[in-house]
Amino acid sequence: MLLTLASLLAFAPQGPGASTAPVVINEFSNDDASTDNLEFVEIYNRSGAPVDISGWTLNGEEGTAASAANGVTTIPAGTILAPGAYYVVGQSAVPNVNLVITGALPNLVMENGADGVTLRDNLGNVIDGVAWGAKEWTAPIPAWFEGHGLWGQYIQYDVAGQLPQGLLTPQRLADGYDTNVNSVDFVNMQRTPGAQNGSFQNLPLSYAENFDAAAGTVVSSLNFTFLAPSTQDPAAVTIATNTVRAYPPSPQGGNLCRVQDTTGGGNVLQPNVVVGENFLAEVYVYVTGGNPALTVAGQGESWAFGVRGSSNSYGTATDVPGTFYAQTSLCGGATNNAPGATGLAWMGFVNAAQTDIYLVDLNGGGASPFTVLAGPITATAGVNDGWQRLRLRVSGTSFVANFGGAFGVDDGQRFTGSCNQRNGLVYVQYRECVQTNANLAGLYVDRLEVYGAAASSVTYSGTGSPTSFGTPAIAVVGSPSVGNAALQINGSNLFPFGISIVALDVGALLPGLPLPGAQPSLLLYANPTFTSAQFNSPTGTASFNFAIPPVNALIGTQLATQYFDLDFTLPFALPLGSSGGAQITIGNS
């Protein structure tokens, strides 16, 4: 169920410049945590034929009008890029580098502010381009811009103790994926210069993390931008450097996960899964009813739980309320309020009195117009604060979103609609605009799960075998969805006041096998691994309640079921009639 390149490219339009170009900028890094020694650009031949890239150039593009032009690196003569091959231009410490640069003029220069890079052929024609820090772009917008570029800033966090999970780079969602909008095509994933994008995101689409390892354990299944996620004892959570506070345990129990960087700023967490068209993501979030410590003007906190998208390194908030940055002067300036999040997201905005929560289609992020789909849901102390379940289920362009309710169940405050962006990651982000880190409310999560979405279904097949009263029939009543406690398997045309038996088995229906000792017309469609005897009603009906637990791991499970009815007037060792079979597929819709 992993997202494949073929499925991505099937609906990815290729835009101007990139529309016919066989080679694209596939991944890059323009900044790392200390002295920049890991900058690179990876280009990729997405065509089915070799491409001679001799004399092509990578040009550093300057986004600040008052700044000098950046450098140029020319690819040497005789360089042929094979189909599906990568070519990495970068500093010497970059893995798999093909052409080493110094990162200083006259070589390619990639700055940390408003900047970009273009790939040009030997005639100077722009083949592909990407820009970052685009909110701060003051130079004339060039024709090679794809969408509005990448709005925020990105950094590889190559700090001891934070590797390899912190080595995230902007890269195409899959090799060669190009809709001609940078903010949609690029996501922030673990770096893979000279290798397949997302190759570290190789877990199957069934991710479940309860954060119940010993307190202080790094959660290795989550990538991050600045601080590795660690399990925390809710009774003694380190909210900031040398500051500890108690929180109630989540409904999951055990330990929890701290999202924020304890030294301040922002942080983004991502499970190691690339998701596609149909999936759900679910998490417990501790929602504060405001943060009374934010009494000084200019302060606030923001967080998001998003799907089918990505975020920049700093977890910068999109100003959904329209007043967040006007009220948080501590996050003033273009760098601090250049949002990079895309996709569909629950977003929370915390002030001294309350937390306002919105469901938002962020579209392409940055300068793209976002759409508020629900909210604000206002959380206040003692009313609806504390642990809340957040759920996002997407299928094609449709979504179901839930605030509150029981984990694994489609309940709580429920919202439905359509969303635009079709692919991306699952992410949790936090950003503070707080004067003193000890005053952070922060963000804490528990029981983060990502599963493929599957439709619930029931199909019937086979023929019944009669009793002297009639031919039993079977009917499944209700949707066989995860968490449905009211599902019923009903029988009819049964012997009045008699006894019937429901058989259940995990797996597909049997093809119809004879049952030794029973009448020849009786065929077995459900192996009786589990059976339950029922007393039939005076009218010959029976009902078996089959509650499906709220466990996402059951999604996609198939069950075979069949009714058998006792009739002692039948002249067989097993005096049974039977229904046909019913195939149940447990889903989450």
Stockholm file with secondary structure:
# STOCKHOLM 1.0

chainA/1-589         MLLTLASLLAFAPQGPGASTAPVVINEFSNDDASTDNLEFVEIYNRSGAPVDISGWTLNGEEGTAASAANGVTTIPAGTILAPGAYYVVGQSAVPNVNLVITGALPNLVMENGADGVTLRDNLGNVIDGVAWGAKEWTAPIPAWFEGHGLWGQYIQYDVAGQLPQGLLTPQRLADGYDTNVNSVDFVNMQRTPGAQNGSFQNLPLSYAENFDAAAGTVVSSLNFTFLAPSTQDPAAVTIATNTVRAYPPSPQGGNLCRVQDTTGGGNVLQPNVVVGENFLAEVYVYVTGGNPALTVAGQGESWAFGVRGSSNSYGTATDVPGTFYAQTSLCGGATNNAPGATGLAWMGFVNAAQTDIYLVDLNGGGASPFTVLAGPITATAGVNDGWQRLRLRVSGTSFVANFGGAFGVDDGQRFTGSCNQRNGLVYVQYRECVQTNANLAGLYVDRLEVYGAAASSVTYSGTGSPTSFGTPAIAVVGSPSVGNAALQINGSNLFPFGISIVALDVGALLPGLPLPGAQPSLLLYANPTFTSAQFNSPTGTASFNFAIPPVNALIGTQLATQYFDLDFTLPFALPLGSSGGAQITIGNS
#=GR chainA/1-589 SS CCCCHHHHHTTCCCCTTTTTCSEEEEEEECCBSSSCCCCEEEEEECSSSCEECTTCEEEEEECSTTSCCCCEEECCTTCEECTTCEEEEECTTSTTCSEECCSSTTSCCCCSSSEEEEEECTTCCEEEEEEESGGGCCSCCCTTCCTTCCCSCCCBCCCTTSTTTTCEEEEESSTTCCCSCHHHHEEEEECCTTSCTTTTCBSCSEEEECCCSSTTCBCTTEEESSSCCEEECTTSEEEETTEEECCCCCTTCSCEEECSCTTSSEEEEEESBCBCSEEEEEEEEEECSCCTTCCSTTCEEEEEEEEEECCCTTCCCCCSSSCHHHHCGGGCSTTTTCCCCCSEEEEEEECSSCEEEEEEECTTSTTSCCEEEEEEEEECTTTTCEEEEEEEEEETTEEEEEESSCTTSSCSEEEEEECSCCCBEEEEEEEEECSSGGGCCCCEEEEEEEEECCCCEEEEESCCBCCSSCCCEEEEESCCBTTCTTCEEEEESCCTTCEEEEEEEESSCCCCEECTTSCTTCEECSCCSEEEEEECCTTSCEEEECCCCSCGGGTTCEEEEEEEEECTTSSSSSCEEEEEEEEEECBCC
#=GC SS_cons         CCCCHHHHHTTCCCCTTTTTCSEEEEEEECCBSSSCCCCEEEEEECSSSCEECTTCEEEEEECSTTSCCCCEEECCTTCEECTTCEEEEECTTSTTCSEECCSSTTSCCCCSSSEEEEEECTTCCEEEEEEESGGGCCSCCCTTCCTTCCCSCCCBCCCTTSTTTTCEEEEESSTTCCCSCHHHHEEEEECCTTSCTTTTCBSCSEEEECCCSSTTCBCTTEEESSSCCEEECTTSEEEETTEEECCCCCTTCSCEEECSCTTSSEEEEEESBCBCSEEEEEEEEEECSCCTTCCSTTCEEEEEEEEEECCCTTCCCCCSSSCHHHHCGGGCSTTTTCCCCCSEEEEEEECSSCEEEEEEECTTSTTSCCEEEEEEEEECTTTTCEEEEEEEEEETTEEEEEESSCTTSSCSEEEEEECSCCCBEEEEEEEEECSSGGGCCCCEEEEEEEEECCCCEEEEESCCBCCSSCCCEEEEESCCBTTCTTCEEEEESCCTTCEEEEEEEESSCCCCEECTTSCTTCEECSCCSEEEEEECCTTSCEEEECCCCSCGGGTTCEEEEEEEEECTTSSSSSCEEEEEEEEEECBCC
//
